[in-house]
Amino acid sequence: MENKGLLQSRELYQYLLETSVYPRELQPLKELRDVTASHPWATMATAPDAGQLIAMLLKLISAKKTIEIGVFTGYSLLLTALTIPDDGRIVAIDQNRETFEIGLPIIRKAAVEHKIDFIESEALPVLDKLLEENLNHEAFDFAFVDADKLNYLKYHEKLLKLLKLGGIVVYDNTLWGGTVALPEESVAGEMKAGRHFTIEFNKLLAADTRVQICQVPLGDGITICKRLH
Ligand SMILES: C[S@@+](CC[C@H](N)C(=O)[O-])C[C@H]1O[C@@H](n2cnc3c(N)ncnc32)[C@H](O)[C@@H]1O
């Protein structure tokens, strides 16, 4: 696995994976990781150590209804489906069905497909539709956002309406490969826009009194937000 640069060394990351993550990773997730490894965009997949944290959070709040924005080949989706109860439901949104289909046979084999409502679409209109359908809102226990950084702020506003009080939303890539702490001129061109949006988003979350937050230097940086009111 690639160390996305947040830990002291590649060796330390390998140690963490081999000691605490891989021995507990369920077989279907290992299979999905293997299938994804040869994909040209393999580094987009949620890191297994971040996955372990997500599973812990799902269990801690006994999440049943969740939203996922950004599925790719489905590592975090399968992890969620394996963690929530049999009558749990995941609204999983991605504009690209092709990559979801890479992981789908493994999801089927793991017998968790019935928990997943995959929607091939831009995420924002789907969130708007969910808000219309759930007129009393507050329908979901948990959300995981791992998609276009440009829209994180908009996702945040809509998800806070969709989440129950005490519900949790987790944002991925909130340290953007460590570039948030580097001067702009030293950051590679293709990372600049994401760095900018991430810095703005992190500031906004820190000032948002509607949520309790915790930024964790795992994977590519994860921010956990609990809805307070
Ligand atoms: C980093 S990957 C998600 C990784 C995934 N969580 C996993 O565990 O492998 C980001 C995904 O977000 C999707 N995406 C990007 N922008 C989107 C948007 N505006 N609406 C819906 N999906 C989007 C991409 O198609 C891509 O599959």
The ligand as an ORCA input file, in Angstrom:
! r2SCAN-3c Opt
* xyz 0 1
  C     -11.525      8.704     -4.222
  S     -12.678      7.858     -5.177
  C     -13.681      7.028     -4.007
  C     -12.970      5.878     -3.358
  C     -13.873      4.935     -2.593
  N     -14.401      5.521     -1.383
  C     -13.170      3.624     -2.243
  O     -13.263      3.150     -1.128
  O     -12.517      3.086     -3.135
  C     -13.701      9.160     -5.734
  C     -14.923      8.753     -6.534
  O     -15.800      9.882     -6.544
  C     -16.482      9.908     -7.769
  N     -16.908     11.290     -7.975
  C     -16.136     12.387     -8.162
  N     -16.893     13.482     -8.267
  C     -18.181     13.092     -8.127
  C     -19.434     13.764     -8.134
  N     -19.513     15.087     -8.295
  N     -20.563     13.046     -7.958
  C     -20.500     11.689     -7.779
  N     -19.347     10.990     -7.781
  C     -18.204     11.686     -7.942
  C     -15.465      9.414     -8.801
  O     -16.133      8.878     -9.924
  C     -14.677      8.376     -7.994
  O     -15.157      7.070     -8.223
*
